[in-house]
């Protein structure tokens, strides 16, 4: 269905995030006309480093500006919205709960209300998270599980999901929700996360520091598989309006501990000598999280194309090049000095 994006006007929030970067690249390859909401200029993000910023229409502002969002949707005749803009770090949510709620909850209702008022948007895909489910003794998570987040980031996602459902049921806004496992891939510059953190530490010949005891269980999804999931959901919504108001889990359906993932990265990088340091200081995080993607397989026909090992190999390659470019820039700067 790649041809179905040719010439379509697509609005992407969170385009400077690492998943936003992969999504923009896929949309561009499929011929879409991309309008990106840009809040902060991030020189190392994928859109800037790889020259994609010059290939999209840029709207500068924030999700707090509902008038700007409504103007953008109307002026650029937006057909499809991918709402990825959010505060995405669990640790930041703990430090700044109000800012997290404003970004993730108010930001979501602002984009939905602007879409409702614009009246022409045909599909809206909102990025949620497995964290929206909160702690559950019944795993894997399925879409029928209640939204019961307890910690700030988790609550922000639970609330945003319920708001999406409200707008779909009450006002007929054509929105659906994605709940993905822990995303990984090139372009993620939040090095507190496990995959980019261990790769960069290893490239610097250092042992990676695990904040937890290393035995927290998580589900994972490669960024390119996630971008494909978002596009697949929007494409299916175009022809199957029963998907409006629904949520879908996307993951590799693997139950991996942090130590499992770190060990796999070290093996792929041939550096098993750099065993991690376990700090065991993490708090306010859910112990086990993993999902069933059965509904996405059955109703959307989606399945991951890359998987864990292939995704990690590509990710290691991206950070290796990123690290080498940093070393070259630092060397050039030192030479000038």
C-alpha positions in Angstrom: 0.0 0.0 0.0 3.0 2.3 -0.3 1.4 4.1 -3.3 -1.5 5.3 -1.0 0.8 7.9 0.5 1.7 9.6 -2.8 0.9 13.3 -2.5 -0.9 13.0 0.8 -0.5 15.8 3.3 0.8 14.4 6.6 1.4 16.2 9.9 4.0 14.7 12.2 4.5 15.9 15.8 7.7 14.8 17.6 9.5 14.7 14.2 12.8 15.5 15.9 12.5 12.5 18.1 14.3 9.3 17.0 11.1 7.4 16.0 9.8 10.6 14.4 12.9 10.7 12.2 12.4 7.1 11.0 8.7 7.8 10.3 9.6 10.9 8.3 12.1 8.9 6.2 9.5 6.3 5.5 6.8 8.8 4.6 9.2 10.7 2.3 10.1 7.4 0.5 6.4 6.8 -0.1 5.8 10.2 -1.6 4.0 12.0 1.2 4.0 15.7 1.7 5.3 16.1 5.2 4.5 18.9 7.6 6.6 18.7 10.9 6.0 20.5 14.2 9.3 21.7 15.5 9.6 22.9 19.1 13.4 22.9 19.7 16.2 22.9 17.2 18.2 19.7 17.9 21.4 19.7 15.9 22.1 16.0 16.5 18.7 14.6 15.7 18.2 12.5 12.6 16.2 15.1 10.7 19.2 17.6 11.0 22.1 15.2 10.7 20.8 13.4 7.6 19.4 16.4 5.9 15.7 15.6 6.2 14.9 18.9 7.8 15.2 20.5 4.3 12.7 18.1 2.8 9.8 18.8 5.1 7.6 21.8 5.7 8.5 23.1 9.2 6.0 24.6 11.6 7.7 26.1 14.6 5.8 26.0 17.9 4.5 23.6 20.6 1.6 21.3 21.3 0.4 23.9 23.9 -0.6 26.2 21.1 -4.0 24.9 19.9 -4.5 27.8 17.5 -1.3 27.0 15.8 -2.3 23.3 15.5 -5.7 24.2 14.0 -4.1 26.7 11.6 -1.6 24.1 10.5 -4.2 21.4 9.9 -6.4 23.7 7.9 -3.7 25.7 6.0 -1.8 22.7 4.8 -4.9 20.6 4.2 -3.7 17.7 6.4 -5.1 14.3 5.7 -3.2 12.2 8.3 -1.8 13.1 11.7 0.9 11.1 13.5 1.1 12.4 17.0 4.5 11.4 18.4 5.3 14.6 20.3 5.7 13.8 24.0 7.9 13.8 27.1 9.2 10.3 26.6 11.5 9.6 29.6 10.3 7.8 32.8 13.0 9.5 34.9 12.1 13.0 33.7 8.5 12.2 34.5 9.4 11.5 38.1 11.4 14.8 38.4 8.9 16.9 36.5 5.4 15.4 36.8 3.5 18.6 35.8 5.6 19.2 32.7 5.1 15.5 31.7 1.3 15.7 32.2 1.2 19.0 30.3 3.1 17.6 27.3 1.6 14.1 27.2 -2.0 14.7 28.3 -2.8 18.3 27.3 -0.7 18.0 24.2 -2.9 15.0 23.1 -6.2 16.7 23.8 -4.9 19.8 21.9 -4.1 17.9 18.8 -7.4 16.0 19.0 -9.4 19.2 19.6 -7.7 21.0 16.8 -8.4 18.0 14.5 -12.1 18.1 15.5 -12.4 21.8 14.8 -10.5 21.5 11.5 -12.9 18.8 10.4 -10.9 17.4 7.5 -8.4 15.0 9.0 -9.1 11.4 8.0 -6.7 9.5 10.3 -4.9 10.3 13.5 -2.4 7.8 15.0 -1.4 8.6 18.6 1.7 7.2 20.1 1.1 5.6 23.5 3.2 3.0 25.4 3.0 -0.3 27.2 3.4 1.8 30.3 -0.2 3.0 30.0 -1.3 -0.4 31.3 0.6 0.1 34.6 1.4 -2.8 36.9 -0.5 -6.0 36.1 -0.3 -9.6 37.4 -1.9 -10.8 34.2 0.7 -10.8 31.4 1.2 -10.4 28.5 -0.7 -7.1 28.3 -3.6 -7.2 25.9 -5.6 -4.3 24.6 -8.5 -5.3 26.9 -6.4 -4.6 30.0 -7.4 -1.5 31.9 -5.4 1.7 31.9 -4.0 1.9 35.4 -0.7 3.8 35.4 0.5 4.9 38.9 3.8 6.7 38.3 3.9 10.1 36.5 4.9 8.9 33.0 2.7 5.9 33.1 -0.3 8.0 34.3 0.3 10.5 31.4 0.0 7.7 28.9 -3.1 6.1 30.6 -4.8 9.5 30.5 -3.9 10.2 26.9 -5.3 6.8 25.8 -8.6 7.4 27.5 -8.9 10.9 26.0 -8.3 9.4 22.5 -11.1 6.9 23.2 -13.4 9.8 24.4 -12.8 11.8 21.2 -13.5 8.8 19.0 -16.7 7.7 20.8 -18.2 11.1 21.6 -17.1 13.2 18.6 -16.2 10.6 15.9 -12.7 11.9 15.6 -10.8 9.3 13.5 -8.1 8.4 16.0 -6.4 5.1 16.9 -3.6 4.4 19.4 -0.3 2.5 19.2 1.2 0.9 22.3 4.7 -0.2 21.6 7.3 -2.0 23.6 10.6 -0.3 24.4 11.8 1.2 21.1 15.4 1.0 20.0 17.2 2.1 16.9 19.6 4.6 15.5 18.9 8.3 16.3 17.9 7.8 19.9 20.2 10.3 21.7 18.8 9.6 25.2 21.7 7.6 26.4 20.1 6.8 29.7 18.1 4.1 27.8 19.6 0.7 27.7 20.4 0.1 24.0 22.0 3.4 23.0 23.6 3.6 26.4 25.4 0.2 26.3 26.4 0.7 22.6 28.0 4.1 23.3 29.7 3.0 26.5 31.2 0.1 24.6 32.4 2.3 21.7 34.1 4.4 24.4 35.6 1.3 25.9 33.6 1.7 29.1 31.4 -0.6 31.1 27.7 0.2 30.9 26.0 1.2 34.2 22.7 -0.5 34.8 20.5 1.6 37.1 18.4 -1.3 38.2 19.3 -4.8 39.3 19.3 -5.8 35.6 16.3 -8.2 36.0 13.5 -5.9 35.0 11.6 -7.6 32.1 10.7 -5.6 29.0 9.4 -6.0 25.5 11.2 -4.4 22.6 10.6 -3.1 19.1 13.0 -1.9 16.5 12.3 1.7 15.3 11.9 0.7 11.6 9.4 -2.0 12.6 7.6 0.6 14.7 7.4 3.1 11.8 6.0 0.3 9.7 3.4 -0.4 12.4 2.3 3.3 12.4 1.9 3.4 8.6 0.1 0.1 8.5 -2.4 1.3 11.1 -3.1 4.5 9.3 -3.5 2.7 6.0 -5.9 0.2 7.4 -8.0 3.0 9.1 -8.4 4.5 5.6 -10.5 1.5 4.5 -11.8 0.1 7.8 -13.5 2.7 9.9 -14.2 0.1 12.7 -10.6 0.7 13.7 -11.4 4.2 14.9 -11.1 4.5 18.7 -9.1 1.2 19.0 -5.7 0.6 20.4 -3.1 -1.9 19.2 0.0 -3.4 20.8 3.1 -3.6 18.7 6.1 -5.6 19.9 8.5 -8.4 19.2 6.7 -10.4 21.9 10.0 -11.2 23.7 10.4 -11.2 27.4 13.9 -9.9 27.9 15.7 -8.6 31.0 18.0 -5.6 30.9 20.9 -8.1 31.4 19.7 -10.1 28.4 19.7 -7.1 26.1 23.1 -5.8 27.4 24.6 -9.3 26.9 23.3 -9.5 23.3 24.7 -6.1 22.4 28.1 -7.0 23.9 28.2 -10.3 22.0 27.3 -8.6 18.7 30.0 -6.0 19.3 32.6 -8.7 20.3 33.1 -7.0 23.7 31.9 -9.5 26.3 34.9 -8.5 28.4 33.0 -5.2 29.2 30.6 -6.7 31.7 28.1 -4.1 33.0 28.1 -2.4 36.4 24.9 -3.0 38.3 24.0 0.0 40.4 20.5 -1.2 41.6 19.2 2.3 42.3 16.1 2.4 40.1 12.8 3.1 41.7 9.2 3.8 40.7 9.4 1.5 37.7 7.2 -1.4 36.7 9.0 -4.8 37.3 7.7 -6.8 34.3 6.1 -5.5 31.1 5.5 -7.5 27.9 2.7 -7.5 25.4 0.7 -9.6 23.0 0.6 -8.3 19.4 -2.0 -10.8 18.4 -4.6 -8.2 17.6 -2.3 -6.3 15.3 -1.5 -9.5 13.5 -5.1 -10.5 13.1 -6.8 -7.2 12.3 -4.0 -5.2 10.6 -1.9 -8.0 9.1 1.2 -6.5 10.8 4.3 -8.4 11.8 7.9 -7.2 12.4 10.2 -7.3 9.4 13.5 -6.9 11.2 13.3 -8.4 14.7 15.7 -8.1 17.6 19.1 -9.3 16.3 18.9 -7.6 12.8 17.6 -4.5 14.5 20.5 -4.4 17.0 23.0 -5.0 14.2 21.7 -2.0 12.2 21.5 0.1 15.5 25.1 -0.7 16.3 26.1 0.3 12.8 24.3 3.7 13.2 26.0 4.5 16.6 29.4 3.4 15.4 29.2 6.0 12.5 27.8 8.6 15.0 30.6 8.0 17.4 33.2 8.1 14.7 31.8 11.4 13.4 32.0 12.8 16.9 35.6 11.8 17.2 36.4 13.4 13.9 34.7 16.7 14.9 36.5 16.7 18.2 39.8 16.0 16.5 39.2 18.8 14.0 38.3 21.2 16.8 41.4 20.3 18.7 43.5 20.9 15.5 42.0 24.3 15.0 42.6 25.2 18.7 
